[in-house]
């Protein structure tokens, strides 16, 4: 960045950090709560189980208000089997729960189950994760074993300035809904944010390099370098690879979608072109009169809004989200198949409902030109096509292909999506049935208005 823009950027960073960096009081309170929690756990677990704090709090890269703690119970791999690791880990975590303080317990799943404790009286969530104690990656037995090694790596190599740079990056990504590696977000994990700052040295350098990103892209933080190696992309089956410095066989960026990466690169372009604090805050947003705001969007764009709503089970995001996304892809393919267009598609889950939304132009296509095979494929192919279009309005030859102008099965997108809502156009997924789905067109019911507006705003604003 040129000198003037750099000065503006520095002022913006300073102001943002005042808002997002935890205060000394908050840090001291969090540390005190961590120590109390660790003391409680130490009374429960055997002496040969090592307790380690991990995550952003342990690495001092957490944002203000982030009081969530990750505590790893590290067992001896030689004496504890994987089955007992899970069993003992959950058992010790359950003993932590103090019903008198209205603490709650929930089982979550990664490679194996772990416990999440809700300590509402001190406004904290604690993930208690059983893992094996390892000194190097060659001893790895479960995926979570490497997490304490991540903490050691960051704490050994980071300066306080870089910790603040991670906070800036996290806040920017969070504002634009691309922070978090969960399957529903497909964004940047906290550890990936840390590695990006480590690789490029600072937030400024990251932005200046990000605008030059081209896919496929491989970053090797250990060597502070970008690589182009076809074998790496093939091995990880990904166009965006960030090699874990503590485990060369892991791609830390595996959960980042191409769309999330593209959004980040766009934000880097935008900020470098003209540093503006609004880029960190995002577009203004309000739930007020959500239904009217949706209606204004529809009127202004001249498009139709279609929303399919179906019940989804209370299961892990890793189970439900892929099914919802797959259904959205199948429906989109059907929309294209019958000659229609969509300008935006988006899926989300809220309060036990799965939503698939489309913004589409007003189209009525009662007839469609169906393209058939080449005449030179032979009579069998030609006759098969003619049989499928025996009531066609016209049969034509264009270049070497036979075509039929025939009635379109669905004259409108609404008719097509009505079939989906009746469970007739696509098969129900394992956990999501479309047989009793609702189809909403333009006028969004009050109970869905706020979440619909929030999701559309998120998709359309950057």
VOPAGU-2260 file (C-alpha; in pm, 1 decimal, decimal comma):
REM VOPAGU-2260
SITE   aa  ch    i         X         Y         Z
SITE  UNK   A    0       0,0       0,0       0,0
SITE  UNK   A    1     117,9     351,3     -70,1
SITE  UNK   A    2     209,0     571,2     228,1
SITE  UNK   A    3    -120,2     762,8     251,4
SITE  UNK   A    4    -336,7     451,7     224,0
SITE  UNK   A    5    -113,5     273,4     476,4
SITE  UNK   A    6    -166,4     555,2     727,4
SITE  UNK   A    7    -546,1     535,3     678,7
SITE  UNK   A    8    -536,9     157,7     716,8
SITE  UNK   A    9    -334,8     183,0    1039,4
SITE  UNK   A   10    -597,0     414,9    1192,1
SITE  UNK   A   11    -871,9     173,2    1091,0
SITE  UNK   A   12    -687,5    -122,5    1245,7
SITE  UNK   A   13    -633,2      66,8    1570,3
SITE  UNK   A   14   -1000,1     156,5    1597,7
SITE  UNK   A   15   -1118,5    -195,3    1517,2
SITE  UNK   A   16    -876,0    -348,4    1767,2
SITE  UNK   A   17   -1011,1    -121,7    2041,5
SITE  UNK   A   18   -1346,5    -289,0    1984,5
SITE  UNK   A   19   -1242,1    -650,8    1930,1
SITE  UNK   A   20    -936,6    -703,3    2152,1
SITE  UNK   A   21   -1032,7    -845,5    2495,9
SITE  UNK   A   22    -970,3    -600,5    2779,5
SITE  UNK   A   23    -728,0    -685,3    3060,9
SITE  UNK   A   24   -1026,4    -739,8    3292,0
SITE  UNK   A   25   -1182,3    -982,6    3044,5
SITE  UNK   A   26    -853,3   -1169,0    2997,8
SITE  UNK   A   27    -797,4   -1193,5    3374,4
SITE  UNK   A   28   -1155,4   -1312,1    3430,2
SITE  UNK   A   29   -1125,8   -1572,9    3155,1
SITE  UNK   A   30    -795,2   -1699,9    3293,0
SITE  UNK   A   31    -947,7   -1723,6    3640,2
SITE  UNK   A   32   -1243,1   -1922,2    3506,1
SITE  UNK   A   33   -1009,4   -2150,1    3310,2
SITE  UNK   A   34    -804,8   -2214,7    3623,7
SITE  UNK   A   35   -1117,9   -2292,0    3827,0
SITE  UNK   A   36   -1240,2   -2531,0    3558,7
SITE  UNK   A   37    -903,3   -2702,4    3536,3
SITE  UNK   A   38    -895,1   -2737,3    3915,8
SITE  UNK   A   39   -1239,6   -2899,6    3912,0
SITE  UNK   A   40   -1132,0   -3141,3    3639,9
SITE  UNK   A   41    -808,1   -3231,8    3816,4
SITE  UNK   A   42   -1011,9   -3358,1    4111,5
SITE  UNK   A   43   -1198,7   -3592,7    3875,4
SITE  UNK   A   44    -943,3   -3733,2    3633,0
SITE  UNK   A   45    -661,3   -3973,6    3728,9
SITE  UNK   A   46    -317,5   -3822,4    3785,1
SITE  UNK   A   47    -179,3   -3981,2    3467,9
SITE  UNK   A   48    -426,3   -3782,2    3253,5
SITE  UNK   A   49    -277,5   -3450,6    3139,4
SITE  UNK   A   50    -507,0   -3148,4    3105,0
SITE  UNK   A   51    -421,6   -2891,0    2839,7
SITE  UNK   A   52    -602,8   -2572,9    2736,1
SITE  UNK   A   53    -619,1   -2528,0    2358,3
SITE  UNK   A   54    -799,3   -2308,5    2105,2
SITE  UNK   A   55    -783,4   -1934,7    2052,3
SITE  UNK   A   56    -789,2   -1848,0    2422,8
SITE  UNK   A   57    -474,7   -2056,2    2480,6
SITE  UNK   A   58    -310,3   -1881,9    2184,6
SITE  UNK   A   59    -436,3   -1530,5    2275,8
SITE  UNK   A   60    -599,8   -1479,5    1937,0
SITE  UNK   A   61    -960,2   -1477,3    2059,0
SITE  UNK   A   62   -1200,2   -1191,3    1994,0
SITE  UNK   A   63   -1362,8    -984,6    2264,8
SITE  UNK   A   64   -1655,6   -1173,0    2414,4
SITE  UNK   A   65   -1523,5   -1513,2    2308,0
SITE  UNK   A   66   -1515,6   -1699,7    2638,3
SITE  UNK   A   67   -1531,5   -2051,4    2497,4
SITE  UNK   A   68   -1264,9   -2287,7    2627,2
SITE  UNK   A   69   -1119,4   -2604,1    2476,8
SITE  UNK   A   70    -974,5   -2840,3    2733,8
SITE  UNK   A   71    -800,6   -3155,5    2616,8
SITE  UNK   A   72    -777,0   -3459,1    2841,7
SITE  UNK   A   73    -464,2   -3634,7    2719,1
SITE  UNK   A   74    -446,5   -4009,3    2779,2
SITE  UNK   A   75    -159,4   -4252,7    2741,0
SITE  UNK   A   76    -189,9   -4432,5    2407,0
SITE  UNK   A   77     -13,2   -4740,7    2541,7
SITE  UNK   A   78    -260,1   -4804,3    2822,1
SITE  UNK   A   79    -593,6   -4666,3    2692,8
SITE  UNK   A   80    -773,0   -4811,2    2389,0
SITE  UNK   A   81    -966,7   -4582,5    2148,1
SITE  UNK   A   82   -1294,8   -4726,5    2276,6
SITE  UNK   A   83   -1202,3   -4655,1    2638,7
SITE  UNK   A   84   -1070,7   -4312,4    2538,5
SITE  UNK   A   85   -1422,0   -4211,2    2432,6
SITE  UNK   A   86   -1590,8   -4380,5    2726,1
SITE  UNK   A   87   -1360,8   -4238,3    2992,4
SITE  UNK   A   88   -1350,5   -3893,5    2835,0
SITE  UNK   A   89   -1729,5   -3856,9    2839,5
SITE  UNK   A   90   -1758,4   -4008,0    3186,3
SITE  UNK   A   91   -1513,0   -3759,5    3340,9
SITE  UNK   A   92   -1676,1   -3468,5    3159,5
SITE  UNK   A   93   -2022,2   -3567,5    3289,4
SITE  UNK   A   94   -1890,7   -3559,5    3644,9
SITE  UNK   A   95   -1801,2   -3195,4    3588,7
SITE  UNK   A   96   -2164,1   -3089,8    3557,5
SITE  UNK   A   97   -2301,4   -2913,7    3863,2
SITE  UNK   A   98   -2680,6   -2929,5    3845,2
SITE  UNK   A   99   -2716,1   -2681,7    4131,6
SITE  UNK   A  100   -2551,5   -2417,9    3914,0
SITE  UNK   A  101   -2776,5   -2522,0    3624,6
SITE  UNK   A  102   -2480,5   -2638,6    3419,2
SITE  UNK   A  103   -2569,4   -2839,1    3108,7
SITE  UNK   A  104   -2400,8   -3120,6    2921,8
SITE  UNK   A  105   -2416,2   -3205,8    2552,6
SITE  UNK   A  106   -2237,8   -3469,9    2345,0
SITE  UNK   A  107   -2079,6   -3342,5    2024,0
SITE  UNK   A  108   -1902,6   -3533,7    1751,4
SITE  UNK   A  109   -1573,4   -3488,5    1566,9
SITE  UNK   A  110   -1369,2   -3800,6    1487,7
SITE  UNK   A  111   -1504,4   -3931,4    1818,0
SITE  UNK   A  112   -1752,6   -3795,4    2074,2
SITE  UNK   A  113   -1657,7   -3512,8    2305,7
SITE  UNK   A  114   -1843,1   -3316,6    2570,1
SITE  UNK   A  115   -1965,5   -2959,0    2565,9
SITE  UNK   A  116   -2048,1   -2802,7    2898,0
SITE  UNK   A  117   -2262,2   -2490,7    2924,1
SITE  UNK   A  118   -2173,9   -2280,7    3228,3
SITE  UNK   A  119   -2441,2   -2014,5    3195,3
SITE  UNK   A  120   -2367,7   -1860,8    3536,5
SITE  UNK   A  121   -2028,2   -1742,7    3405,2
SITE  UNK   A  122   -2135,2   -1716,4    3038,4
SITE  UNK   A  123   -1895,5   -1984,2    2912,0
SITE  UNK   A  124   -1895,9   -2294,3    2695,5
SITE  UNK   A  125   -1631,3   -2557,2    2757,0
SITE  UNK   A  126   -1543,4   -2831,7    2511,6
SITE  UNK   A  127   -1378,8   -3121,0    2691,1
SITE  UNK   A  128   -1204,3   -3335,9    2434,9
SITE  UNK   A  129   -1042,1   -3672,8    2503,9
SITE  UNK   A  130    -722,8   -3730,1    2302,9
SITE  UNK   A  131    -388,2   -3904,6    2320,2
SITE  UNK   A  132     -76,5   -3735,8    2448,8
SITE  UNK   A  133     177,0   -3715,7    2166,4
SITE  UNK   A  134     511,4   -3539,9    2128,9
SITE  UNK   A  135     528,4   -3555,2    1748,4
SITE  UNK   A  136     294,1   -3620,3    1459,4
SITE  UNK   A  137     430,2   -3970,9    1396,6
SITE  UNK   A  138     251,0   -4076,6    1717,1
SITE  UNK   A  139     -87,5   -3948,6    1591,9
SITE  UNK   A  140    -373,6   -4189,0    1670,7
SITE  UNK   A  141    -682,2   -3965,7    1638,3
SITE  UNK   A  142    -737,3   -3644,6    1441,6
SITE  UNK   A  143    -768,9   -3431,4    1756,0
SITE  UNK   A  144    -432,9   -3543,6    1896,0
SITE  UNK   A  145    -257,0   -3279,1    1688,4
SITE  UNK   A  146    -448,6   -2982,4    1837,3
SITE  UNK   A  147    -214,8   -2930,1    2136,5
SITE  UNK   A  148      72,4   -2931,9    1885,4
SITE  UNK   A  149    -102,1   -2646,0    1700,3
SITE  UNK   A  150    -108,3   -2443,6    2021,8
SITE  UNK   A  151     262,2   -2507,2    2083,4
SITE  UNK   A  152     348,6   -2402,9    1727,8
SITE  UNK   A  153     153,9   -2075,1    1738,9
SITE  UNK   A  154     271,3   -1977,4    2086,6
SITE  UNK   A  155     632,7   -2047,3    1991,6
SITE  UNK   A  156     623,8   -1844,3    1668,6
SITE  UNK   A  157     380,2   -1557,4    1721,1
SITE  UNK   A  158     438,3   -1197,7    1829,7
SITE  UNK   A  159     171,7    -988,4    2004,9
SITE  UNK   A  160     137,2    -783,0    1686,7
SITE  UNK   A  161      57,8   -1096,9    1489,1
SITE  UNK   A  162    -201,1   -1203,1    1747,3
SITE  UNK   A  163    -380,0    -872,8    1687,9
SITE  UNK   A  164    -349,8    -925,0    1312,0
SITE  UNK   A  165    -526,2   -1260,2    1353,3
SITE  UNK   A  166    -803,7   -1080,5    1539,0
SITE  UNK   A  167    -841,0    -832,3    1251,5
SITE  UNK   A  168    -861,0   -1117,3    1002,4
SITE  UNK   A  169   -1111,8   -1314,1    1210,1
SITE  UNK   A  170   -1334,0   -1009,3    1256,4
SITE  UNK   A  171   -1331,3    -926,1     885,3
SITE  UNK   A  172   -1421,7   -1283,2     791,6
SITE  UNK   A  173   -1684,1   -1307,2    1065,7
SITE  UNK   A  174   -1855,9    -988,7     949,0
SITE  UNK   A  175   -1887,4   -1137,5     603,0
SITE  UNK   A  176   -2000,7   -1481,5     722,6
SITE  UNK   A  177   -1695,4   -1674,8     605,1
SITE  UNK   A  178   -1534,5   -1741,3     944,3
SITE  UNK   A  179   -1562,6   -2097,3    1069,8
SITE  UNK   A  180   -1479,4   -2429,0     906,8
SITE  UNK   A  181   -1815,3   -2587,1     993,9
SITE  UNK   A  182   -1993,6   -2757,3     705,6
SITE  UNK   A  183   -2271,1   -2495,0     711,8
SITE  UNK   A  184   -2020,0   -2206,9     672,9
SITE  UNK   A  185   -1736,8   -2363,3     469,9
SITE  UNK   A  186   -1514,1   -2078,2     575,7
SITE  UNK   A  187   -1179,1   -2014,5     746,7
SITE  UNK   A  188   -1102,6   -2185,4    1076,6
SITE  UNK   A  189    -927,9   -1996,2    1355,1
SITE  UNK   A  190    -612,7   -2202,1    1305,3
SITE  UNK   A  191    -615,6   -2129,1     931,8
SITE  UNK   A  192    -638,0   -1755,5    1010,6
SITE  UNK   A  193    -334,9   -1791,8    1235,9
SITE  UNK   A  194    -139,2   -1977,6     968,4
SITE  UNK   A  195    -220,9   -1716,0     703,7
SITE  UNK   A  196     -83,6   -1440,5     926,9
SITE  UNK   A  197     219,9   -1654,2    1010,3
SITE  UNK   A  198     287,9   -1730,9     642,2
SITE  UNK   A  199     273,2   -1369,9     525,3
SITE  UNK   A  200     393,8   -1207,9     846,3
SITE  UNK   A  201     118,0    -951,0     893,2
SITE  UNK   A  202    -239,4    -861,9     803,2
SITE  UNK   A  203    -121,4    -602,6     548,2
SITE  UNK   A  204     107,9    -851,4     374,5
SITE  UNK   A  205    -168,6   -1110,2     368,0
SITE  UNK   A  206    -405,5    -869,4     190,0
SITE  UNK   A  207    -137,9    -766,4     -60,3
SITE  UNK   A  208     -66,1   -1130,2    -140,8
SITE  UNK   A  209    -432,2   -1236,1    -140,0
SITE  UNK   A  210    -512,1   -1012,7    -438,5
SITE  UNK   A  211    -254,9   -1216,2    -634,3
SITE  UNK   A  212    -402,7   -1553,8    -541,7
SITE  UNK   A  213    -471,7   -1785,6    -834,0
SITE  UNK   A  214    -613,2   -2135,6    -818,5
SITE  UNK   A  215    -480,1   -2391,6    -773,3
SITE  UNK   A  216    -296,3   -2247,7    -472,9
SITE  UNK   A  217     -75,9   -2422,1    -217,8
SITE  UNK   A  218      69,4   -2242,2      83,9
SITE  UNK   A  219     337,1   -2397,9     299,4
SITE  UNK   A  220     356,3   -2198,3     625,0
SITE  UNK   A  221     664,0   -2388,0     741,0
SITE  UNK   A  222     853,1   -2254,4     439,4
SITE  UNK   A  223     666,4   -1919,5     430,0
SITE  UNK   A  224     599,1   -1982,3      65,1
SITE  UNK   A  225     344,1   -2058,0    -203,2
SITE  UNK   A  226     394,7   -2366,4    -417,6
SITE  UNK   A  227     264,8   -2497,9    -747,2
SITE  UNK   A  228     281,5   -2873,8    -729,6
SITE  UNK   A  229      28,8   -3083,8    -923,1
SITE  UNK   A  230      94,8   -3382,0    -698,8
SITE  UNK   A  231      -7,2   -3184,7    -388,9
SITE  UNK   A  232    -341,0   -3081,7    -539,6
SITE  UNK   A  233    -400,7   -3435,8    -656,0
SITE  UNK   A  234    -310,9   -3580,8    -314,7
SITE  UNK   A  235    -544,2   -3349,9    -125,1
SITE  UNK   A  236    -815,5   -3337,0    -398,1
SITE  UNK   A  237    -832,6   -2961,4    -354,4
SITE  UNK   A  238    -741,8   -2644,3    -540,3
SITE  UNK   A  239    -667,3   -2458,9    -216,0
SITE  UNK   A  240    -413,5   -2626,0       9,7
SITE  UNK   A  241    -251,3   -2492,0     326,2
SITE  UNK   A  242     -17,2   -2754,3     465,0
SITE  UNK   A  243     -31,3   -2795,6     841,3
SITE  UNK   A  244     316,5   -2713,7     975,9
SITE  UNK   A  245     278,9   -2984,0    1241,2
SITE  UNK   A  246     140,3   -3244,0     997,6
SITE  UNK   A  247     247,7   -3236,6     632,8
SITE  UNK   A  248     -32,7   -3480,4     545,4
SITE  UNK   A  249    -311,9   -3242,1     645,1
SITE  UNK   A  250    -472,1   -2961,1     445,3
SITE  UNK   A  251    -584,4   -2697,4     696,5
SITE  UNK   A  252    -791,1   -2527,4     423,1
SITE  UNK   A  253    -986,6   -2842,6     332,5
SITE  UNK   A  254   -1313,9   -2696,5     463,7
SITE  UNK   A  255   -1290,8   -2365,6     273,8
SITE  UNK   A  256   -1526,6   -2342,7     -23,5
SITE  UNK   A  257   -1418,5   -2173,0    -343,3
SITE  UNK   A  258   -1688,0   -1910,4    -280,5
SITE  UNK   A  259   -1551,9   -1827,3      66,8
SITE  UNK   A  260   -1197,8   -1792,8     -67,4
SITE  UNK   A  261   -1323,1   -1573,5    -352,6
SITE  UNK   A  262   -1508,7   -1347,7    -106,5
SITE  UNK   A  263   -1192,9   -1301,0      97,1
SITE  UNK   A  264    -985,8   -1214,0    -211,3
SITE  UNK   A  265   -1256,9    -967,3    -317,2
SITE  UNK   A  266   -1251,1    -803,7      27,9
SITE  UNK   A  267    -871,5    -771,4       2,7
SITE  UNK   A  268    -909,6    -601,5    -337,6
SITE  UNK   A  269   -1173,1    -369,4    -197,7
SITE  UNK   A  270    -973,9    -265,8     109,3
SITE  UNK   A  271    -644,4    -214,6     -72,6
SITE  UNK   A  272    -817,1      -5,4    -338,1
SITE  UNK   A  273    -967,8     223,0     -76,9
SITE  UNK   A  274    -923,0     147,4     295,7
SITE  UNK   A  275   -1260,2     197,7     462,6
SITE  UNK   A  276   -1376,5      90,6     807,3
SITE  UNK   A  277   -1715,2       0,7     658,1
SITE  UNK   A  278   -1550,7    -298,8     491,5
SITE  UNK   A  279   -1490,0    -442,2     839,3
SITE  UNK   A  280   -1842,6    -369,8     955,1
SITE  UNK   A  281   -2018,7    -485,9     639,7
SITE  UNK   A  282   -2342,5    -349,1     501,1
SITE  UNK   A  283   -2598,1    -209,0     743,4
SITE  UNK   A  284   -2853,1    -460,4     861,9
SITE  UNK   A  285   -3179,7    -448,6    1051,2
SITE  UNK   A  286   -3454,5    -699,3    1126,2
SITE  UNK   A  287   -3708,8    -416,7    1142,8
SITE  UNK   A  288   -3991,8    -467,0     894,5
SITE  UNK   A  289   -3815,3    -770,7     745,6
SITE  UNK   A  290   -4119,8    -871,0     540,6
SITE  UNK   A  291   -4143,1    -521,1     388,0
SITE  UNK   A  292   -3772,3    -522,5     309,4
SITE  UNK   A  293   -3807,7    -855,7     127,6
SITE  UNK   A  294   -4103,8    -719,9     -67,6
SITE  UNK   A  295   -3903,6    -407,7    -159,5
SITE  UNK   A  296   -3621,5    -627,6    -288,5
SITE  UNK   A  297   -3863,1    -826,4    -503,3
SITE  UNK   A  298   -4027,2    -513,8    -641,7
SITE  UNK   A  299   -3700,4    -335,6    -711,1
SITE  UNK   A  300   -3537,6    -633,6    -880,1
SITE  UNK   A  301   -3841,8    -739,3   -1079,6
SITE  UNK   A  302   -3762,2   -1098,3    -983,9
SITE  UNK   A  303   -3964,0   -1370,1    -815,0
SITE  UNK   A  304   -3855,7   -1522,2    -484,1
SITE  UNK   A  305   -3921,7   -1891,7    -436,3
SITE  UNK   A  306   -3856,8   -2068,4    -106,3
SITE  UNK   A  307   -3891,2   -2439,1     -31,8
SITE  UNK   A  308   -3923,9   -2519,2     338,7
SITE  UNK   A  309   -3895,5   -2868,1     483,9
SITE  UNK   A  310   -3851,8   -3006,6     834,3
SITE  UNK   A  311   -3500,8   -3124,2     923,3
SITE  UNK   A  312   -3408,4   -3347,2    1217,2
SITE  UNK   A  313   -3213,0   -3232,3    1519,6
SITE  UNK   A  314   -2892,9   -3397,7    1405,0
SITE  UNK   A  315   -2533,5   -3290,9    1355,0
SITE  UNK   A  316   -2471,8   -3023,3    1090,1
SITE  UNK   A  317   -2226,5   -3264,1     928,4
SITE  UNK   A  318   -2519,5   -3496,4     859,8
SITE  UNK   A  319   -2798,7   -3256,4     761,6
SITE  UNK   A  320   -2620,2   -2977,8     572,0
SITE  UNK   A  321   -2472,9   -3197,1     293,4
SITE  UNK   A  322   -2820,7   -3339,9     228,9
SITE  UNK   A  323   -2975,5   -2993,9     203,0
SITE  UNK   A  324   -2700,1   -2870,9     -31,0
SITE  UNK   A  325   -2733,2   -3180,7    -248,4
SITE  UNK   A  326   -3108,5   -3127,0    -278,8
SITE  UNK   A  327   -3044,9   -2764,4    -378,5
SITE  UNK   A  328   -2801,9   -2876,9    -651,2
SITE  UNK   A  329   -3048,0   -3135,2    -787,7
SITE  UNK   A  330   -3333,8   -2883,9    -795,2
SITE  UNK   A  331   -3112,3   -2625,8    -968,3
SITE  UNK   A  332   -3020,2   -2883,3   -1231,8
SITE  UNK   A  333   -3390,6   -2952,1   -1294,0
SITE  UNK   A  334   -3462,3   -2579,7   -1324,6
SITE  UNK   A  335   -3189,1   -2549,3   -1587,9
SITE  UNK   A  336   -3302,8   -2865,6   -1764,8
SITE  UNK   A  337   -3642,8   -2714,0   -1839,6
SITE  UNK   A  338   -3495,5   -2390,8   -1973,1
SITE  UNK   A  339   -3535,2   -2161,5   -1672,2
SITE  UNK   A  340   -3277,8   -1938,0   -1508,8
SITE  UNK   A  341   -3196,1   -1840,0   -1151,8
SITE  UNK   A  342   -2991,6   -1539,0   -1044,8
SITE  UNK   A  343   -2937,8   -1651,4    -688,5
SITE  UNK   A  344   -2972,2   -1973,6    -494,9
SITE  UNK   A  345   -2914,1   -2014,3    -123,5
SITE  UNK   A  346   -2980,6   -2274,0     146,3
SITE  UNK   A  347   -2996,0   -2244,3     524,5
SITE  UNK   A  348   -3129,8   -2414,1     836,6
SITE  UNK   A  349   -3318,2   -2243,5    1118,0
SITE  UNK   A  350   -3530,7   -2370,6    1407,0
SITE  UNK   A  351   -3579,5   -2719,9    1269,5
SITE  UNK   A  352   -3648,7   -2610,6     912,2
SITE  UNK   A  353   -3436,2   -2642,8     601,6
SITE  UNK   A  354   -3474,7   -2364,6     344,0
SITE  UNK   A  355   -3381,1   -2353,1     -24,4
SITE  UNK   A  356   -3436,6   -2014,4    -189,2
SITE  UNK   A  357   -3414,7   -1892,0    -548,3
SITE  UNK   A  358   -3436,2   -1545,3    -698,5
SITE  UNK   A  359   -3538,7   -1587,4   -1060,1
SITE  UNK   A  360   -3665,3   -1380,3   -1354,0
SITE  UNK   A  361   -4029,5   -1402,1   -1449,4
SITE  UNK   A  362   -4035,2   -1666,3   -1721,3
SITE  UNK   A  363   -4316,4   -1852,9   -1889,0
SITE  UNK   A  364   -4187,7   -2125,1   -2120,5
SITE  UNK   A  365   -4481,6   -2332,2   -2247,6
SITE  UNK   A  366   -4270,6   -2472,8   -2533,5
SITE  UNK   A  367   -3905,3   -2562,4   -2551,4
SITE  UNK   A  368   -3662,6   -2672,6   -2821,4
SITE  UNK   A  369   -3528,9   -3012,3   -2720,5
SITE  UNK   A  370   -3197,3   -3104,6   -2877,4
SITE  UNK   A  371   -3163,7   -3460,7   -3000,7
SITE  UNK   A  372   -2878,2   -3678,2   -3126,4
SITE  UNK   A  373   -2671,9   -3639,2   -3439,4
SITE  UNK   A  374   -2842,0   -3785,6   -3747,2
SITE  UNK   A  375   -2519,3   -3971,7   -3809,2
SITE  UNK   A  376   -2560,2   -4172,8   -3487,5
SITE  UNK   A  377   -2801,4   -4394,7   -3679,1
SITE  UNK   A  378   -3172,1   -4470,7   -3711,6
SITE  UNK   A  379   -3204,3   -4622,3   -3365,1
SITE  UNK   A  380   -3107,1   -4298,6   -3189,6
SITE  UNK   A  381   -3317,0   -4086,0   -3424,0
SITE  UNK   A  382   -3626,9   -4305,2   -3385,9
SITE  UNK   A  383   -3589,4   -4310,9   -3008,6
SITE  UNK   A  384   -3584,3   -3931,9   -2997,9
SITE  UNK   A  385   -3883,7   -3904,0   -3233,0
SITE  UNK   A  386   -4078,0   -4150,4   -3019,1
SITE  UNK   A  387   -4018,9   -3933,1   -2713,4
SITE  UNK   A  388   -4151,8   -3628,4   -2902,7
SITE  UNK   A  389   -4425,8   -3783,4   -3117,1
SITE  UNK   A  390   -4663,3   -3492,9   -3039,1
SITE  UNK   A  391   -4405,0   -3222,4   -3101,2
SITE  UNK   A  392   -4513,7   -2896,3   -3262,7
SITE  UNK   A  393   -4222,3   -2917,5   -3503,6
SITE  UNK   A  394   -3921,2   -3134,6   -3586,4
SITE  UNK   A  395   -3617,4   -2956,0   -3724,9
SITE  UNK   A  396   -3260,6   -3032,0   -3826,0
SITE  UNK   A  397   -2996,3   -2786,4   -3705,5
SITE  UNK   A  398   -2653,6   -2867,4   -3841,3
SITE  UNK   A  399   -2630,4   -3245,1   -3788,9
SITE  UNK   A  400   -2870,1   -3273,1   -3492,0
SITE  UNK   A  401   -3239,9   -3345,8   -3484,7
SITE  UNK   A  402   -3446,7   -3116,9   -3261,3
SITE  UNK   A  403   -3804,6   -3104,0   -3143,2
SITE  UNK   A  404   -4012,7   -2800,0   -3055,6
SITE  UNK   A  405   -4235,7   -2955,1   -2792,1
SITE  UNK   A  406   -4447,7   -2870,4   -2491,8
SITE  UNK   A  407   -4238,6   -2798,5   -2184,3
SITE  UNK   A  408   -4330,6   -3025,5   -1895,3
SITE  UNK   A  409   -4333,3   -2720,4   -1667,0
SITE  UNK   A  410   -4431,2   -2380,9   -1805,0
SITE  UNK   A  411   -4305,3   -2193,4   -1497,4
SITE  UNK   A  412   -4053,8   -2237,1   -1216,9
SITE  UNK   A  413   -4345,9   -2224,7    -975,1
SITE  UNK   A  414   -4499,6   -2533,6   -1139,0
SITE  UNK   A  415   -4167,7   -2715,8   -1124,4
SITE  UNK   A  416   -4106,6   -2632,1    -757,7
SITE  UNK   A  417   -4464,5   -2730,2    -672,2
SITE  UNK   A  418   -4372,2   -3079,1    -791,5
SITE  UNK   A  419   -4070,8   -3072,7    -559,0
SITE  UNK   A  420   -4297,2   -2971,8    -269,5
SITE  UNK   A  421   -4518,4   -3269,6    -352,6
SITE  UNK   A  422   -4220,5   -3500,1    -337,3
SITE  UNK   A  423   -4247,2   -3592,2    -706,5
SITE  UNK   A  424   -3947,9   -3432,1    -879,1
SITE  UNK   A  425   -3659,5   -3531,0    -652,9
SITE  UNK   A  426   -3612,7   -3812,3    -407,7
SITE  UNK   A  427   -3615,9   -3731,4     -39,7
SITE  UNK   A  428   -3275,6   -3747,3     120,7
SITE  UNK   A  429   -3208,3   -3975,1     415,9
SITE  UNK   A  430   -3310,2   -3718,3     678,4
SITE  UNK   A  431   -3501,4   -3460,9     472,7
SITE  UNK   A  432   -3837,5   -3538,5     313,5
SITE  UNK   A  433   -3978,9   -3313,5      42,6
SITE  UNK   A  434   -4321,8   -3480,4      38,1
SITE  UNK   A  435   -4476,3   -3229,0     275,8
SITE  UNK   A  436   -4257,5   -2928,8     200,8
SITE  UNK   A  437   -4399,1   -2577,0     174,2
SITE  UNK   A  438   -4352,0   -2366,9    -138,0
SITE  UNK   A  439   -4347,6   -1992,1     -76,4
SITE  UNK   A  440   -4357,4   -1747,4    -364,7
SITE  UNK   A  441   -4274,2   -1381,0    -297,8
SITE  UNK   A  442   -4489,8   -1324,0       9,1
SITE  UNK   A  443   -4287,1   -1461,9     301,6
SITE  UNK   A  444   -4487,9   -1554,4     615,3
SITE  UNK   A  445   -4409,7   -1357,6     929,3
SITE  UNK   A  446   -4250,7   -1657,2    1107,4
SITE  UNK   A  447   -3991,7   -1691,7     829,1
SITE  UNK   A  448   -3944,2   -1324,4     738,4
SITE  UNK   A  449   -3654,9   -1234,4     969,3
SITE  UNK   A  450   -3434,2   -1534,9     892,4
SITE  UNK   A  451   -3511,6   -1507,1     519,0
SITE  UNK   A  452   -3414,6   -1140,5     510,0
SITE  UNK   A  453   -3098,8   -1208,9     713,4
SITE  UNK   A  454   -2990,5   -1488,7     480,1
SITE  UNK   A  455   -3065,7   -1297,1     159,6
SITE  UNK   A  456   -2882,2    -993,8     296,9
SITE  UNK   A  457   -2585,4   -1211,4     384,7
SITE  UNK   A  458   -2576,6   -1367,0      38,3
SITE  UNK   A  459   -2617,2   -1043,7    -152,3
SITE  UNK   A  460   -2398,5    -803,3      49,9
SITE  UNK   A  461   -2020,9    -788,6      53,8
